[in-house]
Amino acid sequence: MNLKNYYESTDTLHVGTQKTRSYYVPCACMEEAVQEDRAASSHLQQLNGDWNFVYYPNMHDLPDDLAADSHFFDGADTIPVPSVWQNHGYDRHQYTNVRYPFPCDPPYVPWENPCGVYGREFTVDSLEGRSVYLNFEGVDSCFYVWINGQEAGYSQVSHSTSEFDITPLLKEGTNCITVLVLKWCDGSYLEDQDKFRMSGIFRDVYLLIRPKAHVRDYFVHTDLSDDFTSCKVRTDFEMEGEPEVVLRLSAPDGTLIGETKVQNNSAEFVVERPALWNAERPALYEMVIECAGEVIRQMVGIRRIEVKDGIVLLNGSPVRFRGVNRHDSDPVTGYTISVEQAVRDLRVMKEHNVNAIRTSHYPNAPWFVQLCDRYGFYVIGESDVEIHGVNAIFNRNVDPEDRYGALAMDPRFSEAILDRVERNVLRDKNSASVVIWSLGNESGYGENFERAGRFVKEYDPSRLTHYEGAYHLPPSRENDTSMLDLYSRMYARIHDIEEYYAEEGAVKKPFIQCEYIHAMGNGPGDAEDYEQVFEKYPGVCGGFVWEFCDHAVDMGKTEDGRRKYFYGGDFGEFPHDGNFCMDGLVYPDRRPHTGFQEYKNVIRPIRAALKEIQDGGRCVSLILKNRTDYTDLKDLAVIRWEVSCGKETVCFGTLPQMEAAPRQSVEAVLKLPELPDKKTVLTLIYIQKEDGALTGAGHVLGHDQIVLKEGKVCDSPAAAESGSPVRIREDGQRITLENDKFCYVFHKGRGVFESLTYKNRRLLDRPMEYNIWRAPTDNDRNVRHEWEAAGYDRAMTKVYESGAGMQGEDAVITCRLALLPVYLERILDMDAVYTVSADGKISFELACRKNMNMPFLPRFGLRLFLPGEMNAAEYFGYGPQESYMDKHHGALLGNYCVTAAANHEDYIKPQENGSHYGCDYVTVSSESGVGLMICTEKPFSFSISEYTQEELAAKAHNFELEKCQSTVLCADYFQSGVGSNSCGPRLAEQYQMNEEEFKYAGTLTPFMR
C-alpha cells in the first residue's frame, strides 16, 4: 500500500490533529450537562459499536487505496469498538515486562508489522454553521484515518486523546470512516510498560458537533490566600472564533457564588471561606461555561499542594499518600475499561483505605480523573512513557546507567517525550485530584526528561512534579533535577529511607515510594515495617503498592468448572515474562488478595496503643491516634471493643465519642471485670460513622488488638482417655508402641512415626516428615535458587542412633539424626525425643543445630498426612485468612474453624498458602469425631490443605492442581516470612528461619469426640 511512513519517523508524531486541550464534553443545555453519562450530550455522537474489520499479519500486504475502495469491507468480519483485537481471535496475546517484543532498533519496527483495518458508516444531519471533531481516546499503537476516502490524519501516543477536525471532509447524510491501526510504531519504544501487549481501538470513539465559534480550551486556577480563607478562581480561555462566554460558579451546596462574562479570554471569581478539596472530603464547586448554544460543566476542587521544609502539604496540612499503582486491565476486556469497571476498582480501593492512585504508566481514560475528583483520591498523573527495554542493549562496554538512559538522552526522541508529557498535562489540568505530574516511568534520565520537566513547572507550577528515573546517575552527565519536587524511589529498602534522613537537621526533598511492597502472589509481607518508617519521618509522603490488580486473560472454564486464567508464556509467545504480571492486590476478577487485607489494616485510619494496665487488669488506658489528615475522630468512626479469652467473650462495649484532630491522639479508659488467668485479648473495631463516597456507614475501617494477659489458650475439645500400660516392641526397622487404645509405629530409618492408630482409627495415611521446604511463593523467586542449590527441596533423613525404653509409665523414643540433601553436606542435626503416655498423647522435643554455611530455611516443622476425611480444623491463632510472621496485621487473633478446602488460597500460580501464624493449638478432625490436637511450648504456625507442597510447586496454574487423597497438615516451629522480594528487597533477617540452635517442643494428642 502507498502509505506515508510516519510510523518510523520521530519527526512526524501527529498529522491533522488538533492541539491537545483539557477534557470536557460540550452539551446543548444544562439538563444534558448534569447527567453523569456523557452520551446524554446531543453534541456528542458515539461511534462505538460493531465496526467492519480486516486483520493483516503484515502491513505490507495491505491493498493499495483501501480507503477509497467501496468494496473493501465486503464480507469482512466485525469487531466491537472499543476493544483489543487479541481478544477477538486475531494475533496472539503477549506479556513482557522489560524486554521489547521486537528487535531494539529505534526508531524502526519489524517489517512484518501486524495491522487492522476498521471501517463503518455514520450520519451527519447538518453541517451548516458547525464544526465536527473526531475523537479517539485510545489507540494502540498508531493509526491513520480516512473520511470518505480522503486522508484525515495520523496520530500515535496510545493512551492520549487524538482529535481531528474533519468538517471539510464530511457531507451531509451518510459518511464513511476508515482507520488503519498498526501494532508497532516508533512510539512503541516509549510504551514498554509492564503489561500484556494488546492492539487496536481500545477506548471510545466519538464525534463532537459544535458551533463554529466555541471554547477550545480553558485552564482553571485556584489561588488560595495564605490563611486559606479566600480563593481567587481564575479561568483562562482559548477560543475558536470570538464567542461570547458567560461563567457561573456555584458552591458544593448549590449556592450561586457569582456569574460573569469572559473578558480578554479570562474570568475570575472570589470565593470566601472556601470548602477545600481533599480525598477525605472531596468538596467540588460547579462551574458552568455557556457559549454560543453550548454548555460545559466543569467541577472545580479548591486546594493547594506544595512542599515546605521538606514536607508535602495539602491545604497547609501534611498529607500522606496511601496508594496503589493501577493499570487499565480486565481479564475479559483487556485495556478497554468502562466507567462501571473503573468505579468498581475505586470502590474496592476505598473499602481498603486507599487514598491515592498512580496511573501507571500512562494517562487513564479522561473521565477517570473526574471520578477521582468526585470520590476522593489523590492522583499521580503519569505520562505515557516507559523505555525500560533499552536495558537489553548488548554493548557491555556501555555503563548500565547510560544504557538505561539511551533514549532519554537521544535527541531523536526529544520531541516525542515532550509531546507525551504535554498531552498528559494539558488534558487533565483541570482535575483537582491530580496533585502530582509524573514524567513517565523507568526510562533512565537525560536531557529529554529535563526539557519535559521544565515545561511542566513552567506551564503548571501549582502541582508537584515527579520522576523516579532521576535517581539514576549516568556517568556521562550530571543530572539536573531542579524541576522535580520529590525524591522518588521504587522498592527502596527501609535502610535506604533511614539513610536518606540520616543527616540530622537537613531539609531534603520529600521521599516518595512510587512503587513498593510488590504484591505478587502470597504477599506482601513487609507492609507494616514500611508504615513504621513512614510514620517516623514526616518528610516521607507515602507510597504506592505495585500493583492494584493481577493481569491475566480469561480463557473460560475447565470441564470441571474451574476458571482458567492465562499469563505470560501461555500463548506460545516470545519473549515473555511468565506470571510476573500476576502481581496485584486483587485477583483479575477484583476479589481481594489476603495481601490487600493486610495493606488495608496497615494503613487503617486509627491506631490504638496500650498506655497502662492498672487495678489488676480492671482499668486499661489506651492511646488512640487519628491517622487521617483532615477528619476529626468524632466524625470518623464508632469504636467497638471486645475482651475475649479463647472462645469466651468476657465483655464488650462501644467507646464514647471522642474528639481528636487529624494526626492527633486522645486517651481512652476501659473499666473491665476480673480477667481470666489465660491469654486475654482486647479487640477494637473501627466502624465508619457516616456514609462516604463509595462506602457506607457501618463499613469496617480496620482493627487493633492488644494482649491484656499473656498465657495459653489450649483447651482440648475432648479429653483423652487413659489406657492400659504402654508396651514397646522392636522389629527390624520399626518400634511399635501400643496398648488397648492405640498402636503407634516408629520408623527407625526415617526417625518419625509412620503409622498412628487410635481406637482402631487411622490417623496417618503415610509417614510423618520433618519439613524444611515449601512450595516457593512468587516472593521466593530469587531466594529459591539458593534453597534449591542447598538441596532443601530434596532433603532426606539420616538416622545415626535410635532407641526406645520406659520412663515410669511413659514410653520414650530417642534418636540422633540429620537432614541432608543429595551430594551436599548436612543441613541440620537433630536430637529427637518422643514420649508416649498411656492416654495416647505424644510429646515431642526436637533439639536442632543448623548448618550456618547454608541459606536460611523456608521453614522448620512437622508434616503429617492425615486421612482425607480428617479435614476440619479448629485453632486459636491469626485468622480467618492466611497469616505469616510478617503478614498477619490484617488478621485477627482468635478462635476459628476452617476446612482444608476453604483454607486454600487459590493463587493463579500455585504456591505456599493457607498458613496461620501465632497459634496456641490446632485440632483436625473428621465428621465421625476422630481427631488430632497439636499444642506447642511457643506459638506456632499451621496449615491444612488438600494439596501437597510438591503439587503446588509443580503446577503452573491453579486449574491444573490435583488433590491428594490425604489432608496435609503442616505444624511449623518457624516459617520464614513472605516479604516482597519478587521485585523488592531481600526478606528482612528477622523474618528468616536462620537460628543456629533451636528447640521445637509440643504435643500430638489424639481424641474421639
VENGI-V88704 format. One line per field, one symbol per residue. phi: phi as a letter, one per 20 degrees, with the letter a starting at -180 (. if undefined). A space follows every 50 residues. Layout:
# VENGI-V88704
phi=???
This chain:
# VENGI-V88704
phi=.edfeffcdfecebcmefgfcfeacfcebfgffeffefffffeddfdfpe dfbcdcfcffeffflffeefdgegmffdbfdeadffecndmbfbdbedff ebgebfeecgfedfbcddbadbdcfbdfmcdddeddeacddcbdccdlnd feqbbbmgdcfdccedgfeecfoecdcccddefcbgfffeceffafeccp edcfcbdddcfgeafebbcedddefgemebbeddcddcddncfecddccc fgenffercbefclmbbbcddelffeebfecffcedddddblndcddcec deacdbdclmcfddlndgcceddcecefbbfdemfecegffffgfffffg fdmfcbcdefcaffgfffffffgfenceceedfebbcgfffegeffeegg fffgegefdeffdfffffgffgfffffdfeefffdcedfqblcmbrgfff ffffgffffcffdeccafgffedffebdfddfedecedcclffggffgff dfffnfecfgecefbakgeemfrfdcffffffffffdgffepbcfebfcf ebdfdncffenefdddcgnfdmebfbclefeecdfcfgemfffffffffg ffegfccdcfeadclmnecddcdddeefdbcfgfeebeddcbdccmeeef abrcfffcebfgmdcbeccddcffefecgccedddedgecfdfccdgnfe erbcccfebfqcdbeffbffefcfgfddcdbmecdddbbfdbbdddeffd mbfdbccclmdfdcebgfbecddbfgfffefefffffffemffcfcecee bbacadcmedecdcbdbbdbefmcffebdbddcdddefenfdecbdecce fffdffefabaddddeggfecddcbdreaffgbcfdbcfeecfaeccbef ffffeeffegagamfcemeebbdcbdffofbcddccfdgcdbbcbeceff fffeeecffefdfeedeeddddfbdgfelbffbdfggggfdefbffcbcd cacdcfbcf
